[in-house]
């Protein structure tokens, strides 16, 4: 009887060992590459996959989420991760600042619109901002803001740079939080050319829009610079009136805030890779990019 028990235990042990070896071998045959994203962004949802956003995810990848996309770029440079996914205009600036190390694959992975998120209880403010956005579009002011920020230069950490070469766009100063008549803005100043800081001043396309809105409404602009993942929540909870931070319109966020009309229609996510990486050089479409990931071995 004792010999039978020993034999059975031995067989069980062999089966366990074989299963472990099989799993290890199987894992080795499914090597994955790593993609860096900023936490809470459309890029993170796109890479991971999100049913509410309509994203299937990128196959054969692991995801590393960062407080800023600039940290992800640093990890591409030092070899800790392989790629990053971020808003196209932001990627262009990061590549310009790190041109010896990284490049952008110029294929739009998504089609997005940027708008301002407004607290759901502030319907009058929503109407006022929509009117202002319409005027900025019709009188050419919005185009002028984009042009002024077209050629800014930022350094590697993504939160410094030179102001646009214009006497009009000189930076937005954070207002007095104790002011009675104020417009409180939630942002993440890590998305040049849309929002970034030089010293104590905020710069960027979004910040210029916010400054004009506050001026038109005769309110003092008070800016709360926070982690991107908290921007929408801050407005939803009533801590801030509006969210303006390269904010992509989608159904999931619309549960938390009301979006204004879009001030940008052609936003997109793109892939950043090492400059020496040639895997995506022949890609022409999104499917081509995804096929490269599907065929990773």
N, C-alpha and C positions, 0 to 999 in steps of 0.2 A: 504493500500500500504506500509506504514511504517513497519507494522508487518511482511509483506512478505520479505522485505529487511533485517530486523533483523534476520528472520528465515534462509534466504539464507546465510547470513554472518556467522551465528552460525554453519550451516552445513559445510561451507568451513573451518572454524576454527577447527572443530572436525576432518575433513579429514586430515588437515595439521598435527594435533597432532598425529593422528593414524599413518600417514606416518613416522613421526619422530621417534615414538616408534618402528615401524617396522625396520627402518634403524638401530637404536641403538641396537636392539636385534640381528639383522642380523650380525652387526659388532662384537658383543660380542661372537657370535657363530663362528667367523672366527679369533680367536686369532692367532697372528703371533709371531714368535721368531725373534730375531735380529742377523744379521751376520755382523761382522766387516771385512773390506777389506782396502787395501791401494789404494788410488785414482790413477786411470789410469792404474792399473795392470790387468793382465789376470784374477786374482782372482775376481776383481770387475766385469769384463765383464761376468765371469762365473756365479756369483751369481745373478746379475741383469738380465742376458740374453742379447745377442747381436747377431743379425742376421748375421752381417758381420763376426763375429767370429765363427758362427755356434753353439752358446750356447743358450739353451732354458730357462735358469734361474732355480733357486731353488724355488719351490712353498712354499706358506705360510710363507714367510719371508719378513722382512724389512731389508734394507741395510744401514749400517753406514760406510761412507768413511772417512779414516784417512790419515794424512800426513805420518805416519809410521805405520807399522803393530804392532810394540811394544806398541803403544798407544792402539790399539785394544785389545791386550793381557791384558794390565792393566785394561781395562774396563770389560773383562771377569772375571778377578779376583775380581773386586769390584761389580760385578753383574749388571753393566749398560747394557751389551749386553750378548748374550748367547754363540755365537760361532765366529770363525774367519776362513777365507780361505786364504791360502798363499802357496808359493812355498814349496815343500816338504823339501828340504835341509835347508831352512830358518826355517821352522816349527820345525825340529829336534833340531836346536840350541836353539830356543825359549823355547821348552819343557825342554831341559836340564838345561836352566837357571832358569826355573820356575817349576821344577819338583814336587813341593809340591801342585801346584795349577791347572796345566793344563796337558792335554795329547793329543796326535795326533791319529786320526783315520787313520790307515795305509792302506788306500785305495786310489789309484790314481783316482782323479776325472777327470783328463784330461791327454792327451798325448801331450808333447810339445818338441820343440827343441829350444836351446839357440844359438844365433848367434850375430854377431856385425853388428850394423846398420851403413852404410856409406852414406855420402852425395852423392846424385845421380850424381852430376857433377864430382865426383872424381873416375873415372873409373880405372885409373892407381893405385890409392891407394887400391881400392877394389881387384885388381888382386894381388898386393903385399901382402896384408893381407891373402888372400886365400892361397898363396904359403907358408907363414909363419905358418898358422894353419895346413896345411898338414904336414909340417916338424915337428911341435910340436907333432903331433899324431904319426908319423912314428918313431921318435927317442926316444919316451917314456917320453919326457919332460912334456907333458900335464898330463900324468898319475902321474908323480912325484909331480906336483903342487897339484893335487887333494889329493894325499896321505898326503902331508905336512899340508893340511888344514883339514884333516879328523877329528881331535880331538880338535879343538880349543874350548875355553871356553869364553862365552860372558856373560855380566851381563844383568839385566832386561831391560835396556833402548836400548839394541840392537846395540849400536854404539861403545862399548868398548870391550876389550878382550885381551887375551894373544897371542902374535905372535906365529906362528908355531915353533916347536922345530927343527929348521934348520938354519944353518949359511947362507944358500942361500937366503931364503925368509925373508928379514928383513924390509919389508915395502917399499912403493913407495912414494917418496917425490914429492909434486906438483912442477912442473917446473916454469920457469920464463915466465910469460905471454907476456913479451916484446921480447922474443927470436925470431930471424928471422926464424930459421928452427925448427918448433915445430909441434907436433901432439896434437890437442886439443880433449879432451875426455869429453863427457857428461855422468854423472853417478848420482846415488842416493845411497849414502853410508849407506844404512840401510838394507842390505841383506846379512849379514854374513851367510855362509862363503865366499860369492862371492865378496862383497865389504863392508868394514866398516873402521872406523878410530880409531887410538890410538893417541891421541894428534894431531900433524899436519901430521902424516903419514897415508897413505891409505894401507889397507891390503885386502887380499882376492884373490880368484881364478881369477876373472876377472881383478883385478889390476895387478897381476903377468903377465897375458897374455898381457895386455896393455904395461907393462914395456918392455917385450921382443920385442913386435912389434916396439916400439919406438927405442929401441937399434939396432934392425936389420936394420931399415931405417935411422939410424943416425940422429934421431930427438929428440928434448927435449919434454918430456911428460908433458902437461899442463892439469890439471884435474879441471873440473867445477862440483862441487857437488851441485845438485839442486833437486827440487821436481821431483818425478818420472814422473809425468804427463807432465813435460816439456822436458824430455830427448830426445825423438824422434823429437819433434818440434824444439829443439835447433839445431839438425843436419840438419833437413829439411831446416831451414832458413839460414844455413851457419854459425851460431855462433860457432859450433863445427864441427870437421871433422868426428868423430865417436861416436857412442853410445854403451856403454858396461855396462849393469846393469841388469843381469838376464833377458835379453830381448828375449821374446818369438817371434818366427817367425810366422807371420800371414798375410793374404792378406790385411787387413786394414792398418797395419803398412808399408807394402810394397808399398803403395801409396805414402808414405812420404820419405822412405829411401830404399836403396838397401842393402840386407842382404848378408853377407859373407856365406861361407859354415858353417854349424853348428859345434860348438866345443863341444856341449853336446846334446845327442840324447834322454835321458831318463828323462827329467824334467816333473814335474806334480804339480797340485794343490791338497792340502789335507785340511782336516777339523781339526781345533783345538777346543777342548771342555774342560769344567771343569773336573778336575780329578774325581770328584764324579758323573759325568754324565754317566749313563749306557745305554742310549737310543740307542747307535750305537754299543754296544759291540758284538752283534751277526751278524753284517753286514759283508758280504763277497764281495759284488760287489757294483758298483756305483748305480745300480738300488735299491739295499737294502737301501743305504743311502738316496736316493731321496724318497723312500717309507716312511721312518721315517718322513721326512718333510711333505709328502702328508697327513699323518695320524695325524698330530698335531691337537689337539682340544683345 
